[in-house]
Amino acid sequence: MEQFDIVVVGGGPAGATFARIAGENRKILLLDQNGRPKPCGGLLSPDAQKALARFEITLPKEILVDPQIFAVKTIDLATWKERHYQRMYINLDREKFDLWLRSILPPGVEQVCGRCCSIRRQGGGFLVGYSAGGSLHTVFAKQLVGADGAGSVVRSQCFGPLKTRRYVAIQQWFLAKDVATRPFYSCIFDPETTDCCAWTIHKDEYLIYGGAFAPKSCRAQFERQKEKLRQYGFPFGEPVKTEACLVLRPKSPKSFCCGGDGVFLIGEAAGFISPSSLEGISSAINSAVALCESLGEPDPHRAYFQKTRSLRWKLLLKNIKCLGMYQPFFRSLVMASGITSIRLFGEGKAR
Ligand SMILES: Cc1cc2nc3c(=O)[nH]c(=O)nc-3n(C[C@H](O)[C@H](O)[C@H](O)COP(=O)(O)OP(=O)(O)OC[C@H]3O[C@@H](n4cnc5c(N)ncnc54)[C@H](O)[C@@H]3O)c2cc1C
């Protein structure tokens, strides 16, 4: 049976970053169930840009999509009010971004396309079982890193369920020419259908409409909100693709799990995602860096917990920002005040 210093389950931004920076001097297996692109808005926030810049990394233009975005149109469906705010995002093809992150790993990192299905402790390490190419395989890992996202198998098998808020994110892709709206990024609030948010983003010839909804009635509420948006001015036609996945929204220190006893969790598997914007790529990269820096310490679990303290606080404090964004009364006050918003040309004047 093949043995590794570390098996990393999940090759998204967290797992790929960790494998890239920890794989220079360790024998690492990166296991990812390739072929199922992660539903995502694919917007690289300033925090994520900064996290990449720490490695003097630049992005190849092949992973960018049209148009590039520097403002968001906020739409409140409760009041039919709109405001524009400056936001510096890079608009990406998320699938290509993940593939690119996995293409810049050190040659010593072994990459396998397979789905992790079992984890058992044995002899001071772990037997990690995965299915690939129709058969089951087992490898031995001295340490295990769970970077397998919101629905982490590593987390659920080793630590049980996380005490956090869970939503189902649903995204539909439309041909942009059928929707005929300006290619603008919008963030949508509609308390009747969700206490989280929704969005539209243009990606080359497509328009994505997506949102995060309570799991119980997610599809019905998604369709209900889509109908309201049609009335608002988004003439959605037939979708070319529908995708869905779990998304977490931390609200207390118990919403995070860094791991323990030889198993480390990074990225969304650890619960690291912004509860206000659902932005998670920066936390994925930053937690991967924190773990890599902790592995050489005498007590790596303690060190990792300490090094992610500021990240956990930062994410929890975003719940305060959520009040102004998600509480209908405060949101209407903030939007009515126009504070930090961009005044559109001709706004407020009779045309
Ligand atoms: C609809 C939506 C839109 C979003 N938009 C944005 C955005 O625009 N910008 C932003 O910064 N964040 C966004 N996020 C959040 C962001 O996508 C995540 O926080 C981020 O991808 C987390 O990175 P990760 O590496 O921890 O996990 P993931 O990106 O989820 O990667 C996990 C990887 O593990 C693999 N995997 C899972 N289970 C197994 C298994 N059992 N065996 C092997 N491999 C496995 C998956 O294939 C995947 O490649 C969005 C989230 C959603 C749901």
The ligand as a Gaussian input file, in Angstrom:
#p B3LYP/6-31G(d) Opt

LIG

0 1
 C      -23.076000      29.493000      -5.466000
 C      -21.821000      29.961000      -4.781000
 C      -21.181000      31.095000      -5.234000
 C      -19.983000      31.499000      -4.640000
 N      -19.345000      32.581000      -5.161000
 C      -18.150000      32.941000      -4.658000
 C      -17.412000      33.993000      -5.262000
 O      -17.826000      34.590000      -6.259000
 N      -16.214000      34.329000      -4.715000
 C      -15.713000      33.668000      -3.619000
 O      -14.630000      34.018000      -3.145000
 N      -16.394000      32.658000      -3.043000
 C      -17.584000      32.261000      -3.546000
 N      -18.252000      31.213000      -2.990000
 C      -17.629000      30.470000      -1.895000
 C      -16.494000      29.625000      -2.455000
 O      -16.923000      28.924000      -3.597000
 C      -16.002000      28.615000      -1.427000
 O      -15.946000      29.173000      -0.143000
 C      -14.605000      28.145000      -1.824000
 O      -14.671000      27.503000      -3.068000
 C      -14.078000      27.197000      -0.773000
 O      -12.896000      26.622000      -1.259000
 P      -12.454000      25.200000      -0.713000
 O      -11.217000      24.837000      -1.440000
 O      -12.462000      25.206000       0.760000
 O      -13.643000      24.212000      -1.131000
 P      -14.245000      23.905000      -2.566000
 O      -13.972000      24.982000      -3.511000
 O      -15.655000      23.506000      -2.330000
 O      -13.401000      22.658000      -3.058000
 C      -13.606000      21.396000      -2.510000
 C      -13.003000      20.393000      -3.470000
 O      -13.102000      19.119000      -2.848000
 C      -13.554000      18.171000      -3.789000
 N      -14.237000      17.136000      -3.020000
 C      -15.364000      17.257000      -2.279000
 N      -15.661000      16.091000      -1.698000
 C      -14.691000      15.215000      -2.078000
 C      -14.450000      13.840000      -1.803000
 N      -15.244000      13.126000      -1.009000
 N      -13.366000      13.259000      -2.370000
 C      -12.534000      13.971000      -3.186000
 N      -12.718000      15.269000      -3.480000
 C      -13.784000      15.879000      -2.921000
 C      -14.456000      18.957000      -4.738000
 O      -14.486000      18.348000      -6.015000
 C      -13.758000      20.309000      -4.786000
 O      -12.831000      20.381000      -5.845000
 C      -19.456000      30.786000      -3.543000
 C      -20.114000      29.662000      -3.064000
 C      -21.277000      29.238000      -3.678000
 C      -21.950000      27.993000      -3.187000

